[in-house]
Amino acid sequence: MKSFTNNDHKSENSPFDNYKSLISTEFELIQRVFEIRQNFSDSERLVEPILQRIRKIRSEKLLLEKNLNLI
């Protein structure tokens, strides 16, 4: 009989942990964009790199959702 260690459990949860991290990061970046847009009149130059990162995160999330059968 195979014994399971904490490392085995972590490796199984790793993609899901990554997914949760992406969700959290996406939320934080969206909040940051909102705050920048509220506080700066010429904000697009500032937020564009953040928006690019958000698009990348969404793409990564979509792949994980497919791999984890979440969609």
C-alpha positions as CSV (number, residue, x, y, z in Angstrom):
1,M,0.0,0.0,0.0
2,K,1.3,3.4,-0.9
3,S,1.7,5.9,1.8
4,F,0.9,9.5,1.1
5,T,3.0,12.3,2.4
6,N,2.4,16.0,2.5
7,N,4.5,16.5,-0.6
8,D,2.2,14.1,-2.5
9,H,-0.8,16.1,-1.5
10,K,0.8,19.4,-2.4
11,S,1.7,18.3,-5.9
12,E,-1.9,17.2,-6.5
13,N,-3.2,20.6,-5.3
14,S,-0.6,22.7,-7.1
15,P,-2.6,23.5,-10.2
16,F,-5.6,24.5,-8.1
17,D,-3.4,26.5,-5.8
18,N,-2.1,28.3,-8.8
19,Y,-5.6,28.9,-10.0
20,K,-6.6,30.4,-6.7
21,S,-3.5,32.6,-6.8
22,L,-4.4,33.9,-10.2
23,I,-7.9,34.8,-9.1
24,S,-6.5,36.7,-6.2
25,T,-3.9,38.5,-8.3
26,E,-6.5,39.4,-11.0
27,F,-8.8,40.9,-8.3
28,E,-5.9,43.0,-6.8
29,L,-4.9,44.3,-10.3
30,I,-8.5,45.2,-11.2
31,Q,-8.7,47.1,-7.9
32,R,-5.4,48.9,-8.7
33,V,-6.7,49.9,-12.2
34,F,-9.9,51.3,-10.6
35,E,-7.9,53.3,-8.1
36,I,-5.5,54.7,-10.7
37,R,-8.4,55.7,-12.9
38,Q,-10.0,57.5,-10.0
39,N,-6.9,59.4,-9.1
40,F,-5.2,60.3,-12.3
41,S,-6.7,62.2,-15.2
42,D,-4.3,60.6,-17.8
43,S,-4.5,57.1,-16.5
44,E,-4.5,55.0,-19.6
45,R,-0.7,55.2,-20.0
46,L,-0.4,54.0,-16.4
47,V,-3.0,51.2,-16.5
48,E,-2.2,49.7,-19.9
49,P,0.6,47.4,-18.6
50,I,-1.6,46.3,-15.8
51,L,-4.4,45.6,-18.2
52,Q,-2.1,43.5,-20.3
53,R,-1.2,41.5,-17.2
54,I,-4.8,41.0,-16.4
55,R,-5.4,39.6,-19.9
56,K,-2.5,37.3,-19.5
57,I,-3.8,36.1,-16.1
58,R,-7.3,35.5,-17.6
59,S,-5.7,33.4,-20.4
60,E,-3.8,31.3,-17.8
61,K,-6.9,30.9,-15.7
62,L,-8.8,29.7,-18.7
63,L,-6.2,27.0,-19.4
64,L,-6.3,25.9,-15.8
65,E,-10.1,25.8,-15.7
66,K,-10.0,23.5,-18.7
67,N,-7.3,21.3,-17.2
68,L,-9.1,21.2,-13.9
69,N,-12.5,20.6,-15.5
70,L,-14.0,23.7,-14.0
71,I,-15.7,24.8,-17.2
